[in-house]
Amino acid sequence: MRGAAAARIGAMMRKELIHVLRDPRMKIVLLAMPLVQTLLFGYAVNSDSEGVDLVVCDLDRSPRSRQLAADFTAGGFFDLDGAALSIPECVRIIESGDARAALVIPPSFDRDFVRRGSAGVELLVDGTEINTASASLGFASGVASSYGRAGRVPASRRAWFNPLLQSRLFFVPGVVANVVMLATLMLSCMAVVREHERGTMEQILVTPITKVEFMLGKTLPFVAVGLFDAVLITGIAVLWFRIPFAGSPLALLASILLYLLSALGVGLLISTVSRTQQQAMMTAFLVFFPAIMLSGFAYPISNMPAPIRLLTLANPLRYMMVIVRGVFLRGEGFADLWREMAGLAAIGSVLLGLAVIRFRKRIG
């Protein structure tokens, strides 16, 4: 009996794989989408701030003020774009878009520094580009803090795990989690709906195959698809984009398998409420995009309001995002990521259990 069950599951798996490989839309989901997303986030999406055009308005013209202006442009973050003679001229330059920042050194800078051991300066920034503006203010604060009462005190800065603070190292590992979720979700939610839409579900269920065997035969191929996409993106990230892979490959593999439980569970749930493949696809996107927003992929979860942070605890993409960045950049393994893996296992078990119950009721 076990051999017969395995044969029926294998036949269903072959049927599903043949359909996936023959359908042009499925090939796009399987191959084109991972490549496009990886290249997009590797090259086009870049939040790095460097070479910001800076205008200096030095109203003090002392050796100390000139040294401060030189320190602002020494690190490569700011590029000196000229000098201004007054604050209104700085404002005009910023408003015209000729520069994105202006450093104003007051005429009492050196005198105040000698008398009080500190002096104020002003940095005007173009706030329409929020990332550049925030980075400019942070860099200016670091340069200004390097001055002490007795003179200049050099400041040393180090960034762990991503020394150059490259956006590529931040975004590309997250693509692994995004693509695995989207590909598995799309394929699983449409596979079952397709049988109902074409009227072949009843024909399948009158065969000796059981409902459990049918579900396994339908979903197991998508586990293979998810693993294939994960390996593909990891290879591109490491070999092409030179993203460091410092952690445990086994921990990443185990996490992806747990992560796939959630994706398959959501896909099957969507299949129970959709009557056409178009409905299933739209519902999948309605689920997927909020999941990205609440995953920490682009925006820190710690900056979100408390109720939203609680909501993210039910998002499997949140846990997987921590895992992939931990494995790639931080060199983490099972001992470091067991909490996130436990969260994935719990969420995946609940989602898959609900999907099985709903699925049995629909076809029962």
C-alpha positions as CSV (number, residue, x, y, z in Angstrom):
1,M,0.0,0.0,0.0
2,R,2.9,2.4,0.8
3,G,4.4,1.7,-2.6
4,A,1.1,2.4,-4.3
5,A,0.7,5.7,-2.4
6,A,4.2,6.8,-3.3
7,A,3.5,5.9,-6.9
8,R,0.3,8.1,-6.9
9,I,2.1,11.0,-5.3
10,G,5.0,10.7,-7.8
11,A,2.6,10.7,-10.7
12,M,0.9,13.8,-9.4
13,M,4.3,15.5,-8.9
14,R,5.3,14.6,-12.4
15,K,2.1,16.0,-13.8
16,E,2.6,19.3,-11.9
17,L,6.2,19.6,-12.9
18,I,5.4,19.0,-16.6
19,H,2.7,21.7,-16.4
20,V,5.1,24.2,-14.8
21,L,7.8,23.6,-17.4
22,R,5.4,23.8,-20.3
23,D,3.6,27.0,-19.1
24,P,5.4,30.1,-20.2
25,R,4.0,32.1,-17.3
26,M,5.4,29.6,-14.9
27,K,8.9,29.9,-16.5
28,I,8.7,33.6,-15.9
29,V,8.0,33.0,-12.2
30,L,10.6,30.3,-12.0
31,L,13.5,31.9,-13.8
32,A,13.0,35.5,-15.0
33,M,11.6,36.9,-11.8
34,P,14.5,35.8,-9.5
35,L,17.0,37.1,-12.1
36,V,15.3,40.5,-12.5
37,Q,14.8,41.1,-8.8
38,T,18.4,40.1,-8.0
39,L,19.8,42.4,-10.7
40,L,17.4,45.2,-9.8
41,F,18.3,45.3,-6.1
42,G,22.0,44.6,-6.9
43,Y,22.4,47.5,-9.3
44,A,19.4,49.9,-9.4
45,V,18.2,50.1,-5.8
46,N,20.9,52.0,-4.0
47,S,20.4,54.1,-0.9
48,D,24.1,54.8,-0.4
49,S,24.8,58.5,0.1
50,E,28.2,59.7,-1.1
51,G,29.5,62.5,-3.3
52,V,26.9,64.9,-1.9
53,D,27.4,68.4,-3.4
54,L,28.3,70.8,-0.6
55,V,28.6,74.6,-0.6
56,V,30.7,76.2,2.2
57,C,29.9,79.6,3.5
58,D,32.8,80.4,5.8
59,L,32.0,83.8,7.5
60,D,34.9,83.3,10.0
61,R,37.8,82.7,7.6
62,S,40.1,81.5,10.3
63,P,42.5,78.6,10.2
64,R,40.2,76.6,12.4
65,S,37.1,77.2,10.2
66,R,39.1,76.3,7.1
67,Q,40.2,73.1,8.8
68,L,36.6,72.3,9.7
69,A,35.5,72.8,6.0
70,A,38.4,70.6,4.9
71,D,37.3,67.8,7.3
72,F,33.8,67.9,5.9
73,T,35.1,67.1,2.4
74,A,38.0,64.8,3.4
75,G,36.0,61.6,3.8
76,G,34.4,61.5,0.3
77,F,30.9,61.9,1.6
78,F,30.7,65.6,0.6
79,D,32.1,67.0,-2.6
80,L,33.0,70.7,-2.4
81,D,30.8,72.4,-5.0
82,G,31.9,76.0,-4.4
83,A,31.7,78.8,-1.8
84,A,29.0,81.2,-0.8
85,L,29.4,84.6,0.7
86,S,26.2,84.8,2.7
87,I,23.4,82.7,4.2
88,P,20.8,84.0,1.6
89,E,23.1,82.8,-1.2
90,C,23.3,79.4,0.4
91,V,19.5,79.3,0.6
92,R,19.3,80.3,-3.1
93,I,21.7,77.5,-4.1
94,I,19.8,74.9,-2.2
95,E,16.4,76.0,-3.6
96,S,17.8,76.0,-7.1
97,G,19.1,72.4,-6.8
98,D,22.7,73.4,-7.6
99,A,23.8,71.7,-4.3
100,R,22.2,69.5,-1.8
101,A,23.9,70.8,1.3
102,A,25.4,74.0,2.6
103,L,27.8,74.5,5.5
104,V,27.5,77.8,7.3
105,I,30.4,78.8,9.6
106,P,29.5,81.9,11.7
107,P,31.9,84.8,12.0
108,S,32.4,84.1,15.7
109,F,33.4,80.4,15.2
110,D,37.0,80.7,16.2
111,R,36.4,83.2,19.0
112,D,33.7,81.0,20.6
113,F,35.8,77.9,20.3
114,V,38.7,79.6,22.1
115,R,36.5,81.1,24.9
116,R,34.0,78.3,25.5
117,G,35.7,75.2,24.0
118,S,32.8,74.8,21.5
119,A,31.2,76.6,18.7
120,G,28.1,76.2,16.6
121,V,27.8,75.7,12.8
122,E,24.8,75.3,10.6
123,L,24.2,72.7,7.9
124,L,21.4,73.4,5.4
125,V,20.2,70.3,3.5
126,D,17.7,69.5,0.8
127,G,15.0,67.5,2.6
128,T,13.3,66.3,-0.6
129,E,15.7,63.3,-0.6
130,I,15.2,62.0,2.9
131,N,17.9,59.4,2.8
132,T,20.6,61.8,1.7
133,A,19.4,64.5,4.1
134,S,19.5,62.1,7.1
135,A,22.9,60.7,6.1
136,S,24.2,64.3,5.6
137,L,23.1,65.4,9.0
138,G,24.5,62.2,10.6
139,F,27.9,62.7,8.9
140,A,28.0,66.4,9.8
141,S,27.3,65.5,13.4
142,G,30.2,63.1,13.4
143,V,32.6,65.6,12.0
144,A,31.6,68.3,14.4
145,S,31.9,66.0,17.4
146,S,35.6,65.3,16.5
147,Y,36.5,68.8,17.8
148,G,37.5,69.2,21.5
149,R,38.5,72.1,23.8
150,A,42.2,71.7,23.2
151,G,41.9,71.4,19.5
152,R,40.9,68.7,17.0
153,V,40.3,65.2,18.4
154,P,40.3,62.6,15.6
155,A,37.2,60.3,15.7
156,S,37.4,56.7,14.6
157,R,34.3,55.0,13.0
158,R,33.8,51.4,12.2
159,A,30.8,49.6,10.8
160,W,30.7,45.9,11.6
161,F,29.5,43.2,9.1
162,N,29.1,45.8,6.3
163,P,32.3,48.0,6.6
164,L,31.5,50.2,3.6
165,L,27.7,50.5,4.4
166,Q,26.8,49.2,0.9
167,S,23.1,49.0,0.1
168,R,23.9,46.0,-2.1
169,L,24.9,43.9,0.9
170,F,21.7,44.9,2.7
171,F,19.2,44.3,-0.1
172,V,20.5,41.3,-2.1
173,P,20.3,38.7,0.7
174,G,16.7,39.8,1.3
175,V,15.8,39.0,-2.3
176,V,16.3,35.3,-1.4
177,A,13.4,35.5,1.1
178,N,11.2,37.6,-1.2
179,V,11.6,35.4,-4.3
180,V,11.1,32.1,-2.5
181,M,7.9,33.4,-0.9
182,L,6.5,34.9,-4.1
183,A,7.3,32.0,-6.4
184,T,6.0,29.4,-4.0
185,L,3.0,31.4,-3.2
186,M,2.0,32.1,-6.8
187,L,2.6,28.5,-8.0
188,S,0.8,26.8,-5.1
189,C,-2.3,29.1,-5.1
190,M,-2.9,28.7,-8.8
191,A,-2.1,25.0,-9.1
192,V,-5.2,23.8,-7.1
193,V,-7.5,26.6,-8.5
194,R,-6.5,25.5,-12.0
195,E,-8.0,22.0,-11.4
196,H,-11.3,23.5,-10.3
197,E,-11.3,26.1,-13.2
198,R,-10.8,23.4,-15.8
199,G,-13.2,20.9,-14.2
200,T,-10.5,18.2,-13.7
201,M,-10.7,18.1,-9.9
202,E,-13.6,15.7,-9.9
203,Q,-11.9,13.5,-12.4
204,I,-8.8,13.3,-10.2
205,L,-10.7,12.6,-7.0
206,V,-12.5,9.6,-8.5
207,T,-9.1,7.9,-9.0
208,P,-7.6,5.9,-6.2
209,I,-5.6,9.0,-5.0
210,T,-6.5,10.3,-1.6
211,K,-6.9,13.9,-0.6
212,V,-3.6,13.8,1.4
213,E,-1.8,12.3,-1.6
214,F,-3.3,14.8,-3.9
215,M,-2.1,17.7,-1.7
216,L,1.4,16.2,-1.4
217,G,1.7,15.7,-5.1
218,K,0.6,19.3,-5.7
219,T,2.8,21.0,-3.2
220,L,6.0,19.0,-3.1
221,P,7.1,20.2,-6.6
222,F,6.9,23.8,-5.3
223,V,9.3,22.9,-2.5
224,A,11.8,22.0,-5.2
225,V,11.0,25.2,-7.0
226,G,11.6,27.3,-3.9
227,L,14.9,25.5,-3.2
228,F,16.0,26.0,-6.8
229,D,15.3,29.7,-6.7
230,A,17.1,30.0,-3.3
231,V,20.2,28.3,-4.7
232,L,20.0,30.4,-7.9
233,I,19.8,33.7,-6.1
234,T,22.5,32.7,-3.5
235,G,24.8,31.8,-6.4
236,I,24.3,35.1,-8.1
237,A,24.7,37.0,-4.9
238,V,28.0,35.3,-3.9
239,L,29.6,34.8,-7.4
240,W,28.4,37.9,-9.2
241,F,27.7,40.6,-6.6
242,R,30.4,39.3,-4.2
243,I,28.1,39.3,-1.2
244,P,29.9,37.6,1.7
245,F,28.4,34.2,2.8
246,A,29.9,33.9,6.3
247,G,27.3,31.7,8.0
248,S,26.1,28.1,8.0
249,P,24.6,26.8,4.6
250,L,22.8,24.0,6.6
251,A,21.1,26.6,8.8
252,L,20.0,28.5,5.7
253,L,18.7,25.3,4.0
254,A,16.8,24.3,7.1
255,S,15.3,27.8,7.5
256,I,14.1,27.8,3.8
257,L,12.4,24.5,4.3
258,L,10.6,25.8,7.4
259,Y,9.8,29.0,5.5
260,L,8.3,27.0,2.6
261,L,5.7,25.6,5.1
262,S,4.3,29.1,5.5
263,A,4.3,29.9,1.8
264,L,2.6,26.7,0.9
265,G,0.0,27.2,3.7
266,V,-0.8,30.7,2.4
267,G,-1.0,29.5,-1.2
268,L,-3.4,26.7,-0.3
269,L,-5.5,29.0,1.8
270,I,-5.8,31.4,-1.2
271,S,-6.8,28.5,-3.4
272,T,-9.7,27.7,-1.1
273,V,-11.2,31.2,-1.5
274,S,-10.5,31.7,-5.2
275,R,-12.5,30.3,-8.1
276,T,-10.2,31.4,-11.0
277,Q,-6.5,31.7,-11.4
278,Q,-6.8,35.5,-11.9
279,Q,-8.5,35.8,-8.5
280,A,-5.8,33.6,-6.9
281,M,-3.0,35.8,-8.5
282,M,-4.6,39.1,-7.3
283,T,-5.1,37.7,-3.8
284,A,-1.5,36.5,-3.7
285,F,-0.2,40.0,-4.5
286,L,-2.5,41.5,-1.9
287,V,-0.9,39.2,0.7
288,F,2.6,39.5,-0.6
289,F,3.2,43.2,-0.8
290,P,2.0,44.0,2.8
291,A,4.2,41.1,3.9
292,I,7.3,42.8,2.3
293,M,6.4,46.2,3.9
294,L,6.2,44.5,7.4
295,S,9.3,42.3,7.0
296,G,12.1,44.8,7.6
297,F,13.3,44.4,4.0
298,A,13.5,48.1,3.4
299,Y,12.3,49.8,6.6
300,P,13.4,49.0,10.1
301,I,10.7,47.3,12.2
302,S,12.0,49.1,15.2
303,N,10.8,52.4,13.7
304,M,7.2,51.2,13.2
305,P,4.4,51.9,15.7
306,A,3.9,49.4,18.5
307,P,0.7,47.9,17.1
308,I,2.4,47.4,13.7
309,R,5.4,45.8,15.4
310,L,3.1,43.3,17.0
311,L,1.5,42.6,13.7
312,T,4.9,41.7,12.1
313,L,5.3,38.8,14.6
314,A,2.8,36.9,12.4
315,N,4.7,37.6,9.2
316,P,7.0,34.7,8.3
317,L,8.9,37.0,5.9
318,R,10.1,39.0,8.9
319,Y,11.8,36.0,10.4
320,M,13.3,34.9,7.2
321,M,14.7,38.3,6.6
322,V,16.6,38.1,9.8
323,I,17.9,34.7,9.0
324,V,19.2,35.4,5.5
325,R,21.0,38.6,6.6
326,G,22.4,36.8,9.6
327,V,23.7,33.9,7.6
328,F,25.1,36.1,4.8
329,L,26.6,39.0,6.7
330,R,26.9,38.1,10.4
331,G,28.1,34.5,10.0
332,E,25.4,33.1,12.1
333,G,24.2,29.5,12.4
334,F,21.7,27.3,14.3
335,A,22.8,28.6,17.7
336,D,22.1,32.2,16.7
337,L,19.0,31.7,14.7
338,W,17.0,29.1,16.5
339,R,14.4,31.6,17.7
340,E,13.6,32.8,14.2
341,M,13.5,29.2,13.0
342,A,11.1,28.3,15.8
343,G,8.9,31.2,14.8
344,L,8.9,29.9,11.2
345,A,8.0,26.4,12.3
346,A,5.1,27.6,14.5
347,I,3.6,30.0,11.8
348,G,4.1,27.4,9.1
349,S,2.4,24.7,11.0
350,V,-0.6,26.9,11.8
351,L,-1.0,28.1,8.3
352,L,-0.6,24.7,6.7
353,G,-3.0,23.2,9.2
354,L,-5.6,25.8,8.4
355,A,-5.0,25.3,4.7
356,V,-5.5,21.5,5.0
357,I,-8.8,21.9,6.9
358,R,-10.1,24.5,4.4
359,F,-9.0,22.4,1.5
360,R,-10.7,19.2,2.8
361,K,-13.9,21.1,3.3
362,R,-13.9,22.5,-0.2
363,I,-13.3,19.2,-2.0
364,G,-15.1,17.0,0.5
